[in-house]
Amino acid sequence: MSFFPVGFNPRDPSVGLLDLVSIDTEDGVFRFILGGDGRFVDVDGHAWIGCQLLEAPDLQVSLNGTAPAGSISLTYIPDPSDGDLVAELRALGTEYILDREIVFWVQPIGELSEFHAPVHAPIRWLTRRGASVAFDLSGPMERRITLNFESIGAGRNTASRLTNTTSDHAALIGEANSSLRFAPTDTFQEQKLFG
């Protein structure tokens, strides 16, 4: 099974991939183009807003038991006549994004006309959970807002340590399975069964 949709040839010299991210919040899903300006409307009619000031460096896939964290940052110089974005986000608090999905997508582009009339839907490739929001006020002008996120598997090391026994099975589902009393509890064998 291919990662790319049917009819999309990744070896075609005119092919491109658009990096997209959607952030789920209490007010709905917000969609952005990473590292590019403009507005892109996908085949489902969702509008993705671009901003070159928005970046997500060092995205890593969960491999070999790791659950990598990461961040999305927006660095900007505020317009004095506009509202204070940092104050507005501080008022919303971390609960606004805590444990909500942050999904990274790739949009296959076969030719330039597909920027205005896409043929393929975005492909979901990485899902994370919102963890916290940090603010950096560098001097009188520059502002940086960072959305930190964790891998979906970040809590795997806190799994309940239940074993395959009658009492643990009852604690897990609320009903004992009496047949588990016959389950082996060690690997010692007085006589080899095989070989």
The 8 nearest C-alpha neighbors of each residue, nearest first, counted from 0:
[[1, 2, 3, 4, 5, 7, 6, 122],
 [2, 0, 3, 4, 5, 7, 8, 9],
 [1, 3, 4, 0, 122, 124, 5, 123],
 [4, 2, 1, 7, 5, 9, 122, 107],
 [5, 3, 7, 6, 2, 119, 1, 120],
 [6, 4, 7, 3, 8, 1, 119, 2],
 [7, 5, 4, 8, 3, 119, 118, 109],
 [8, 6, 5, 4, 9, 3, 109, 107],
 [7, 9, 10, 11, 6, 14, 109, 3],
 [8, 10, 11, 7, 14, 3, 12, 15],
 [11, 9, 8, 12, 14, 13, 7, 15],
 [10, 12, 9, 13, 14, 8, 109, 7],
 [13, 11, 14, 10, 9, 15, 109, 8],
 [14, 12, 11, 110, 109, 15, 111, 108],
 [15, 13, 109, 11, 12, 108, 110, 9],
 [14, 16, 108, 107, 109, 17, 13, 110],
 [17, 15, 107, 106, 108, 105, 18, 14],
 [16, 18, 106, 105, 19, 107, 15, 108],
 [19, 17, 105, 33, 32, 104, 16, 106],
 [18, 20, 32, 104, 33, 31, 103, 105],
 [19, 21, 103, 31, 102, 104, 30, 32],
 [22, 20, 30, 102, 29, 101, 31, 28],
 [23, 21, 101, 29, 28, 100, 24, 30],
 [22, 24, 28, 100, 99, 27, 101, 29],
 [25, 23, 27, 26, 96, 95, 28, 22],
 [24, 26, 27, 95, 23, 96, 28, 94],
 [27, 25, 24, 28, 23, 95, 29, 96],
 [28, 26, 24, 25, 23, 29, 22, 30],
 [27, 29, 23, 22, 24, 21, 30, 26],
 [28, 30, 22, 21, 23, 27, 31, 24],
 [31, 29, 21, 47, 20, 48, 22, 28],
 [32, 30, 48, 47, 20, 49, 19, 33],
 [33, 31, 49, 19, 48, 47, 18, 35],
 [34, 32, 18, 35, 19, 53, 54, 31],
 [35, 33, 51, 53, 54, 50, 32, 52],
 [36, 34, 51, 49, 50, 33, 32, 37],
 [35, 37, 49, 50, 51, 38, 34, 32],
 [38, 36, 49, 48, 39, 35, 50, 32],
 [37, 39, 48, 47, 49, 46, 40, 36],
 [38, 40, 47, 46, 41, 48, 37, 114],
 [39, 41, 46, 45, 44, 47, 38, 42],
 [40, 42, 44, 43, 45, 117, 39, 120],
 [41, 43, 44, 120, 117, 119, 118, 40],
 [44, 42, 41, 45, 120, 40, 46, 121],
 [43, 45, 41, 42, 40, 46, 39, 47],
 [46, 44, 40, 41, 43, 47, 42, 30],
 [45, 47, 40, 39, 44, 48, 41, 38],
 [48, 46, 31, 30, 39, 38, 32, 40],
 [49, 47, 31, 38, 32, 37, 30, 46],
 [50, 48, 36, 32, 37, 35, 31, 38],
 [49, 51, 36, 35, 52, 53, 34, 32],
 [52, 50, 34, 35, 53, 36, 49, 33],
 [51, 53, 50, 73, 74, 54, 34, 75],
 [54, 52, 73, 51, 50, 72, 34, 33],
 [55, 53, 72, 71, 34, 33, 56, 52],
 [54, 56, 71, 70, 72, 57, 58, 53],
 [57, 55, 58, 54, 70, 71, 69, 72],
 [58, 56, 59, 55, 69, 70, 68, 54],
 [59, 57, 56, 69, 55, 60, 68, 70],
 [60, 58, 57, 67, 61, 69, 68, 62],
 [59, 61, 62, 58, 67, 125, 66, 150],
 [62, 60, 66, 65, 67, 59, 64, 63],
 [61, 63, 65, 64, 60, 66, 59, 67],
 [64, 62, 65, 61, 66, 60, 67, 152],
 [63, 65, 62, 66, 61, 152, 155, 67],
 [66, 64, 61, 62, 63, 67, 152, 153],
 [65, 67, 150, 61, 153, 152, 68, 64],
 [68, 66, 150, 65, 61, 59, 149, 69],
 [67, 69, 149, 148, 150, 66, 70, 147],
 [70, 68, 148, 147, 58, 149, 67, 57],
 [69, 71, 147, 146, 148, 55, 145, 72],
 [70, 72, 55, 146, 145, 54, 147, 73],
 [73, 71, 145, 54, 144, 53, 146, 55],
 [72, 74, 53, 144, 143, 52, 145, 75],
 [75, 73, 143, 142, 52, 72, 144, 53],
 [76, 74, 142, 141, 77, 143, 73, 52],
 [75, 77, 141, 140, 142, 78, 74, 143],
 [78, 76, 79, 75, 140, 142, 141, 81],
 [77, 79, 81, 80, 76, 82, 83, 75],
 [80, 78, 81, 77, 82, 83, 76, 140],
 [79, 81, 78, 82, 77, 83, 84, 76],
 [82, 80, 78, 79, 83, 77, 84, 76],
 [83, 81, 84, 80, 79, 78, 87, 77],
 [82, 84, 86, 85, 87, 81, 77, 79],
 [85, 83, 87, 86, 82, 88, 77, 89],
 [84, 86, 88, 87, 83, 89, 134, 144],
 [87, 85, 89, 83, 84, 88, 90, 82],
 [88, 86, 84, 90, 85, 89, 83, 91],
 [89, 87, 91, 85, 90, 86, 84, 92],
 [90, 88, 86, 92, 91, 87, 85, 93],
 [89, 91, 87, 88, 92, 86, 85, 93],
 [92, 90, 88, 89, 95, 87, 93, 94],
 [93, 91, 89, 94, 90, 95, 88, 132],
 [92, 94, 95, 131, 97, 96, 132, 91],
 [95, 93, 97, 96, 92, 91, 98, 131],
 [94, 96, 93, 24, 25, 92, 91, 97],
 [97, 95, 129, 99, 24, 94, 93, 98],
 [96, 98, 129, 94, 130, 99, 93, 95],
 [99, 97, 128, 129, 130, 96, 100, 94],
 [98, 100, 128, 129, 96, 97, 23, 101],
 [101, 99, 128, 23, 127, 102, 22, 129],
 [100, 102, 22, 127, 128, 21, 126, 23],
 [103, 101, 126, 21, 20, 125, 100, 127],
 [102, 104, 20, 125, 19, 124, 123, 126],
 [105, 103, 123, 19, 122, 124, 20, 121],
 [104, 106, 18, 122, 17, 121, 19, 16],
 [105, 107, 121, 17, 16, 122, 108, 104],
 [108, 106, 16, 15, 105, 109, 119, 17],
 [107, 109, 15, 14, 110, 16, 113, 106],
 [110, 108, 14, 13, 107, 15, 113, 7],
 [109, 111, 112, 13, 113, 108, 14, 15],
 [110, 112, 113, 114, 109, 108, 115, 13],
 [111, 113, 114, 110, 115, 116, 117, 109],
 [114, 112, 117, 116, 115, 111, 110, 108],
 [115, 113, 112, 111, 116, 117, 39, 108],
 [114, 116, 113, 112, 117, 39, 40, 111],
 [115, 117, 113, 114, 112, 118, 42, 41],
 [118, 116, 113, 119, 42, 114, 41, 115],
 [117, 119, 113, 116, 42, 120, 108, 109],
 [120, 118, 117, 107, 121, 42, 4, 106],
 [119, 121, 42, 122, 41, 106, 118, 43],
 [122, 120, 106, 105, 104, 123, 119, 107],
 [123, 121, 105, 104, 124, 106, 120, 3],
 [122, 124, 104, 103, 125, 121, 105, 102],
 [123, 125, 104, 103, 122, 126, 105, 102],
 [126, 124, 103, 102, 123, 127, 104, 60],
 [127, 125, 102, 101, 103, 100, 151, 124],
 [126, 128, 150, 101, 151, 149, 100, 148],
 [129, 127, 98, 100, 99, 149, 148, 101],
 [128, 130, 148, 97, 98, 99, 96, 131],
 [129, 131, 148, 97, 147, 98, 149, 128],
 [132, 130, 147, 93, 146, 129, 97, 133],
 [131, 133, 146, 145, 147, 93, 134, 144],
 [134, 132, 145, 144, 146, 131, 135, 147],
 [135, 133, 144, 143, 145, 136, 132, 85],
 [136, 134, 143, 142, 137, 144, 133, 145],
 [135, 137, 142, 138, 141, 134, 143, 139],
 [138, 136, 141, 135, 142, 139, 140, 143],
 [137, 139, 140, 136, 141, 142, 135, 76],
 [138, 140, 141, 137, 136, 142, 76, 77],
 [141, 139, 76, 138, 142, 137, 77, 136],
 [142, 140, 76, 137, 75, 136, 138, 139],
 [143, 141, 136, 75, 74, 135, 76, 137],
 [142, 144, 74, 135, 73, 134, 145, 75],
 [143, 145, 134, 73, 72, 133, 74, 135],
 [146, 144, 72, 133, 132, 71, 147, 134],
 [145, 147, 132, 71, 70, 131, 72, 133],
 [148, 146, 70, 131, 130, 69, 132, 145],
 [149, 147, 129, 130, 128, 69, 68, 70],
 [150, 148, 68, 128, 127, 130, 153, 69],
 [149, 151, 127, 66, 153, 152, 67, 68],
 [150, 152, 127, 153, 128, 149, 126, 66],
 [153, 151, 150, 155, 154, 66, 61, 149],
 [152, 154, 66, 150, 151, 155, 149, 156],
 [155, 153, 156, 157, 152, 158, 151, 66],
 [154, 156, 157, 152, 158, 153, 66, 151],
 [155, 157, 154, 158, 153, 152, 159, 64],
 [158, 156, 155, 154, 159, 160, 153, 152],
 [159, 157, 156, 155, 160, 154, 161, 153],
 [158, 160, 161, 157, 156, 162, 171, 155],
 [161, 159, 158, 162, 157, 167, 156, 163],
 [162, 160, 167, 159, 163, 168, 171, 164],
 [163, 161, 164, 167, 160, 168, 165, 166],
 [162, 164, 168, 167, 161, 179, 165, 182],
 [165, 163, 167, 166, 179, 162, 168, 180],
 [164, 166, 168, 179, 176, 175, 167, 177],
 [165, 167, 169, 168, 164, 170, 175, 176],
 [168, 166, 170, 164, 169, 161, 165, 162],
 [169, 167, 171, 165, 170, 166, 175, 164],
 [168, 170, 175, 174, 173, 166, 167, 171],
 [171, 169, 167, 168, 173, 172, 166, 174],
 [170, 172, 168, 169, 173, 167, 174, 161],
 [171, 173, 169, 174, 170, 168, 175, 167],
 [174, 172, 169, 170, 171, 175, 168, 167],
 [175, 173, 169, 172, 176, 168, 170, 171],
 [174, 176, 169, 165, 168, 177, 166, 173],
 [177, 175, 178, 165, 179, 174, 168, 169],
 [176, 178, 179, 180, 165, 175, 181, 164],
 [179, 177, 180, 176, 181, 182, 165, 175],
 [178, 180, 182, 181, 177, 165, 164, 176],
 [181, 179, 178, 182, 177, 165, 164, 183],
 [180, 182, 179, 178, 183, 177, 184, 164],
 [181, 183, 179, 180, 184, 164, 163, 178],
 [184, 182, 185, 181, 186, 180, 179, 163],
 [183, 185, 182, 186, 163, 164, 181, 187],
 [186, 184, 187, 183, 188, 182, 181, 189],
 [185, 187, 188, 184, 183, 189, 191, 182],
 [188, 186, 185, 189, 190, 184, 191, 183],
 [187, 189, 190, 191, 186, 192, 185, 183],
 [190, 188, 187, 191, 192, 186, 185, 193],
 [189, 191, 188, 192, 187, 193, 194, 186],
 [192, 190, 193, 188, 189, 194, 187, 186],
 [191, 193, 190, 194, 188, 189, 187, 186],
 [192, 194, 191, 190, 188, 189, 187, 186],
 [193, 191, 192, 190, 188, 189, 187, 186]]
